[in-house]
Amino acid sequence: MNNLFNLNNLNNLLYAVGYFGDTISFFIICMLIFNNFKFVIFYVIFFIINMYFNNYLTNLIKQKNPSHPIKFLESETYSKKRYGMPSFHSQNMFFSIGYSFFILNNFIWKLVLLLIGFAVIYERYVFRDHTMEQLLYGAILGLIIGYIFYFIVKMIKYKF
């Protein structure tokens, strides 16, 4: 009989949370800050801008990802031109953390988001999608961008 709490199942859960972490956190944050429309709408807009900015940076820097990545999902495909500096998933995840930490008052949700962030870094590293350097630069850049965008939104005086 399969035990729900055996190490294999927990590892798979950790990998799944890491693989989908930036998407999971996006919906969690939208749900948690839903009552503050100004911060929600700009979070969505800046999340998209952050994604395009990451795409611009990876194509500018052109640092290759590690070779021979391990697929988490069988349906995953990889292009021959795999650039990974900074990590897309790490930057998005930590953008969300940087943006939301000033809005959220609940320590537990902040901790949950941080744990998801570390799961993203762990999964992307274990599956050889990124080097640790690419992941850390993505996380640092994401935090900085999230922090800056939060303060831009905070300065907007328009009432929604």
Summary of the structure (lengths in Angstrom):
residues: 160
radius of gyration: 16.6
end to end distance: 54.5
largest distance: 59.0
contacts: 491
relative contact order: 0.19
helix: 67%
strand: 1%
